C-alpha cells in the first residue's frame, strides 16, 4: 500500500502540515459537510464490522470469538481516512528548499461504545473504565513501536468540533516526531522545572483551590480551569500525584479518572446546553516518557466561540470568560454578569 | 476609563491570552451567536455614526465636514468590545507564579464601505484603493505610538470566520509585544536569511511558477498557494520586490494590490461558493520594520474545514487539498479527483 499523505514543512516557521495527496477533496466536498446527514449504515455500529478496515484491538467479546465479529464493547480499527499510516515507513527525505516526507505514523479510531447515539457524558462508569484501559493499551502499544516519538488521544464531539462521524469514538495519533506545539509545552515544562525545581502542573494544582480555579477533585484527579485558559470553560483533568506519562496510569486510579471524566462532561453538558467539545490527552514524548518537568493531563475545550483571524495571526487568544468565573459556574454556582 | 481586559501568560508555554474581565459572557451569550440575527440598526451604517465610539479617522467627506457626521467613504472607530485598549497604559506587572498585565494596545474597526451588505470581492477598485490607503495610514499611526511593538490588520468575513457584525469591516490590532506566532515567523525568516543569504518569501515566489503554485501575478504582486499550506485553498499575496514592512507600500503599488485582492477574493467567491474567510496582513515588527529576512504578505484563508483536536493539540494541520491542485483550480482549471 502506498503512502496516502506527505508531511510538509514550512521553511520559515518549521510548522508541519500533513498533506493528503491521494484522496483529494474537490471544492464541493467541503460544502457537503454543512448539510451532513448520517447514512443509515454506520460503519461503527455492531453488525457492520465488515465496513471498517480490519480490527486492531477489541474488548468485551467472549473468549474464542472471532476478530471483526460482534459482541464487542470497545473496538479499535485503523482510521479509513488516516492522516498518517504505518505503511509509509519511518524514512525521511528532503527536496532542496522544500522539505517533505511520507506521512508515517498511526491513526486509530477507538469506537468507544456500541450505542450509536450515546455521548460519553452518558456512558456508565464501567464502560468508561474500559475506554480508559483501551486508551492505555493502545498508547503502550504505540510506545513500543519503532520510529514513533509522540502520541496523543483525543475526542471530537459534535460536528462543530470536527467530528465527521456521529457514532461516538475517540482517536489515537502517533507520529515519528514531537510536533511543535507539543514540544513547546514539553520544553516549557522542563524550563520551568530547571528554574523552580518543581513541576508547573503540580504548582498549578496546589494553588488552584486558593485561587478559585478548582472545580472538584477526588483521590487521584483534580479538575481545574487553568489560569491562562484560551477558551471559555476550558477545563483540565490533572493527576494529583506527579506523573509525566499517560501509560503509567495505574489500575487503581482508573475508576477515579472515569468518575472525574464523567462528572465534568456531565456538568458541561448540563450547564452549557450540551456543547460540542474536544478533549486531548497530553503526555510526555514516547522516547522520554518519565520526566520531572512534564505532567500528563486531559484538556477539555467546549466549542463555544469561533477562532478568528486575530487568534490565527498571533497565536494569541481572546477569552471572554475568566477561568475563575468558569470554575465557579462549573462548581454549581451562578455566573456573575 | 479602566482597563477592560488583562494579558495573562501561561507559565509553561509563554502563550498569551487576553482575558476579558469586565464584560463577562454568561454561558447563554455563547448560544445566542448560533442564531444571530442582525438588528435593524447597524452601528456601521451611514446615519448611525452616533452609535459607535468617537471616530479616529475617515476618508471621503468634504472639507470642513464634522467628525462623526455622514458623507464618509471609510470610517475608523475604536472597537467597542476592544481586546486591548490605549487606556490600559504601557505598564507591566507580575504576580508570583502567574503573570498578568493590563491589556494595553489598540483595537480599531475599519468600516471599509458604506454599503451594509456588500462583500469586499464586490467593491470597486477605487474603494479598495481607499481601503488600502486607510490600512497604511492606521498602521503608520500605530508605528509612531509609544509602547507598541506589533500591528496586524485582518478581516473576518462571514459568521463562520468569526465576524460578529454583518456590515463589511476590517480590524487593526496593535500590541506592546510581538506575539509568539508572529515571532516564530519573524525569527524563522531571519534564520533562513542568515543561512541562505536570501529572503524565504522571495525564494518561494521565484520558484512558485515552476512548481505550479502561482495563481496569477501583476507588476507589483504575486498571488500564490504556499507549499506548506495549512488549509485548503489557502492563498498568499506577496509583493514582487522585497519589502518587509507594510507601511512602505508605495502609492504606485496600491492599484496593483487593489486589483490582486479583488481578483483573488472574486475567484474564491465564484469558484468556492462564496466561502467565509479570514485575511491577515503579516508585517515585520514595529520596532524593526526594515529587515532582509522578512517579507510582508497577506494570508487569505477560506473557512472550508473545521479545526479539530488533532490540530489544537499538535499545532500540526491536516490539509486535504494540496496547494498545487488548489492553485490549478484557482487559475481556472478544473480540479482533478
Interface residues (C-beta under 8 A of the other chain):
Chain A: X5 X8 X9 X10 X11 X12 X13 X14 X15 X16 X17 X18 X19 X20 X21 X23 X24 X25 X26 X27 X29 X30 X31 X33 X83 X97 X98 X150 X152 X154 X155 X156 X159 X160 X161 X162 X163 X171 X173 X175 X179 X180 X181 X182 X184 X185 X188 X189 X192 X200 X201 X203 X204 X207 X226 X227 X228 X229 X230 X232 X233 X271 X272 X273 X275 X278 X279 X280 X282 X299 X301 X304 X305 X306 X307 X308 X309 X310 X312 X313 X314 X315 X316 X317 X318 X319 X320 X321 X322 X325 X329 X335 X336 X337
Chain B: X5 X8 X9 X10 X11 X12 X13 X14 X15 X16 X17 X18 X19 X20 X21 X23 X24 X25 X26 X27 X29 X30 X31 X33 X83 X97 X98 X150 X152 X154 X155 X156 X159 X160 X161 X162 X163 X171 X173 X175 X179 X180 X181 X182 X184 X185 X188 X189 X192 X200 X201 X203 X204 X207 X226 X227 X228 X229 X230 X232 X233 X271 X272 X273 X275 X278 X279 X280 X282 X299 X301 X304 X305 X306 X307 X308 X309 X310 X312 X313 X314 X315 X316 X317 X318 X319 X320 X321 X322 X325 X329 X335 X336 X337
